[in-house]
């Protein structure tokens, strides 16, 4: 019975193009939030592989104090854990699309539309990640709350964009999940953390480990009609 459930779970993931999304920084104006806001869109061919890997390294490599935390976060993880994480990515199957915006370039009007900026960046990133196949698409994203952007309007906006602009007739499912319950979103947190270090403090130490997995990386600019 248990084996049958595991097999069904693996088949479920393999039937989908699996995309996971997280961000570094925020769209606020506080100095401590950094000059750039970055979104990582990560396509994972074998989610079970990375989920198992994350669970294993969390139990073996995190110190006892961090192991008790509800989730693994790059910003608070020890240097030793981060070093092990980035050095052992080489055998994992995933590709990354980074979408980056310089916050000083956001107009005063658009600063009041943070939800729309967030959605626009994700549209661009997911479109860059899609491949030409007939598999349905499963998008998993960390829960976020923006004024004027409900979960329902986010889902409708993203689905319509992909169908109209990418010619995607595939079934699209979008899951909004608390990252503390999902090892794959925690995996993506470490990915986007490395990009945040690159753009905000010119630190390439962790980013360099990701280069072979980066499919697309683009700094975008917004106009008032976005």
C-alpha positions in Angstrom: 0.0 0.0 0.0 2.7 2.5 1.0 4.8 1.6 -2.1 1.8 2.2 -4.3 1.3 5.6 -2.8 5.0 6.5 -3.4 4.7 5.4 -7.0 1.6 7.4 -7.6 3.3 10.5 -6.1 6.3 10.1 -8.4 4.0 9.7 -11.4 2.1 12.8 -10.4 5.3 14.9 -10.4 6.6 13.4 -13.6 3.4 14.2 -15.5 3.9 17.9 -14.8 6.5 20.5 -15.7 7.3 21.5 -12.1 8.1 25.1 -11.4 9.0 26.6 -8.0 9.2 30.4 -7.3 10.7 32.5 -4.5 12.2 35.9 -4.2 15.1 37.8 -2.5 14.4 41.2 -1.0 11.2 43.2 -1.2 9.7 46.1 -3.1 9.9 48.5 -0.2 12.1 51.5 0.0 13.9 50.7 3.3 17.7 50.7 2.9 18.2 47.4 4.5 16.0 45.7 1.9 18.7 46.2 -0.8 18.8 47.9 -4.1 17.5 45.0 -6.2 14.5 42.8 -6.0 15.1 39.3 -7.5 12.7 36.5 -8.3 13.9 33.0 -9.1 11.8 30.7 -11.2 13.2 27.2 -10.9 12.2 24.3 -13.1 12.8 20.9 -11.4 12.6 17.7 -13.4 12.7 15.4 -10.5 11.1 17.0 -7.4 11.4 13.9 -5.3 15.1 13.8 -5.8 15.6 17.3 -4.5 13.0 16.9 -1.8 14.8 13.8 -0.4 18.2 15.6 -0.7 17.0 18.6 1.2 15.5 16.5 3.9 18.7 14.5 4.2 21.1 17.5 4.4 18.8 19.3 6.9 18.9 16.3 9.2 22.7 15.7 8.8 24.3 19.1 8.2 22.3 21.7 10.1 23.4 22.3 13.7 21.0 21.2 16.5 19.6 24.7 17.0 18.9 25.3 13.3 17.5 21.8 13.0 14.7 22.7 15.3 13.6 25.6 13.1 10.5 25.2 11.0 12.4 25.7 7.8 15.9 26.0 6.4 16.6 29.7 5.4 19.7 30.7 3.6 20.0 34.0 5.4 20.2 32.3 8.8 22.0 29.1 7.9 25.5 28.6 9.0 28.4 29.1 6.6 29.2 25.4 6.8 25.7 24.4 5.8 25.7 26.9 2.9 29.1 25.7 1.7 27.8 22.1 1.7 24.6 23.0 0.0 26.2 24.9 -3.0 29.1 22.5 -3.4 26.8 19.5 -3.8 24.3 20.9 -6.3 26.2 19.4 -9.3 24.2 16.2 -9.4 20.8 17.8 -9.1 18.5 18.3 -12.2 17.1 21.9 -12.3 17.3 25.1 -14.3 16.9 28.7 -13.2 15.4 31.8 -14.6 16.2 35.0 -12.7 14.2 38.2 -13.1 15.7 41.2 -11.5 14.6 44.8 -11.0 16.5 47.8 -9.8 14.2 49.4 -7.3 15.4 52.9 -7.9 14.1 52.6 -11.5 10.5 52.0 -10.3 8.3 55.0 -10.8 6.5 56.6 -7.9 3.1 55.5 -9.3 4.3 51.9 -9.8 5.6 51.8 -6.2 2.0 51.8 -5.1 1.3 48.7 -7.3 3.7 46.2 -5.7 1.4 43.3 -6.4 1.3 44.1 -10.1 5.1 44.4 -10.3 5.4 41.0 -8.6 3.0 39.4 -11.0 4.6 41.0 -14.0 8.1 39.7 -13.0 6.8 36.2 -12.5 5.0 36.3 -15.9 8.3 37.1 -17.5 10.2 34.5 -15.6 7.8 31.6 -16.1 7.6 32.4 -19.8 11.4 32.2 -20.0 11.3 28.8 -18.3 8.6 27.0 -20.3 9.6 24.3 -22.8 7.8 23.1 -25.8 6.0 20.0 -24.6 2.5 19.0 -23.9 2.9 18.4 -20.2 0.6 20.2 -17.8 2.3 22.9 -15.7 2.4 22.8 -11.9 3.6 26.1 -10.3 4.4 26.2 -6.6 4.9 29.6 -5.0 5.5 30.8 -1.4 2.5 32.6 0.0 2.6 36.3 -0.3 0.1 39.1 0.4 0.0 42.2 -1.7 -2.6 45.0 -1.7 -4.8 44.9 -4.8 -3.6 41.4 -5.7 -5.6 38.5 -4.4 -4.5 34.8 -4.8 -7.4 34.4 -7.3 -6.4 37.5 -9.4 -2.8 36.4 -9.4 -3.7 32.9 -10.7 -6.0 34.3 -13.4 -3.5 36.9 -14.5 -0.6 34.4 -14.8 -2.7 31.7 -16.5 -4.1 34.2 -19.1 -0.7 35.6 -19.8 0.8 32.1 -20.4 -2.0 31.1 -22.7 -2.0 34.3 -24.7 1.7 35.1 -24.9 3.3 31.7 -24.8 0.8 29.7 -26.8 0.4 27.4 -23.8 -2.7 25.2 -24.1 -1.4 23.1 -21.3 -3.3 22.6 -18.1 -1.8 25.1 -15.5 -2.1 24.5 -11.8 -0.9 27.1 -9.2 -0.3 26.2 -5.6 0.3 28.9 -2.9 2.1 27.1 0.0 3.8 28.1 3.2 7.5 27.6 2.5 8.0 26.2 6.0 6.1 23.1 4.9 7.8 22.6 1.6 11.4 21.5 1.1 11.5 22.5 -2.5 10.6 26.1 -1.8 13.3 26.0 0.9 15.7 24.8 -1.8 14.7 27.7 -4.1 15.3 30.1 -1.1 19.0 29.2 -1.2 19.0 29.7 -5.0 17.6 33.2 -5.0 19.7 34.1 -1.9 22.8 33.6 -4.0 21.5 35.9 -6.6 20.5 38.5 -4.0 24.1 38.5 -2.7 25.4 39.0 -6.3 23.2 42.0 -7.1 23.1 43.7 -3.7 26.6 43.3 -2.4 28.7 42.1 -5.4 29.3 38.7 -3.7 29.6 35.9 -6.3 30.8 33.2 -3.9 27.5 31.2 -3.9 26.2 32.4 -7.2 29.2 30.9 -9.1 28.0 27.4 -8.1 24.7 28.1 -10.0 26.1 29.2 -13.3 25.6 25.9 -15.2 21.9 25.8 -14.1 21.0 29.3 -15.1 18.9 29.2 -18.2 17.9 32.9 -18.3 18.8 36.0 -16.3 17.5 39.4 -17.1 17.3 42.9 -15.5 13.9 44.4 -16.5 12.6 47.9 -16.5 9.0 48.9 -16.0 7.0 51.5 -17.7 3.8 53.0 -16.4 1.6 50.9 -18.6 2.7 47.6 -16.9 
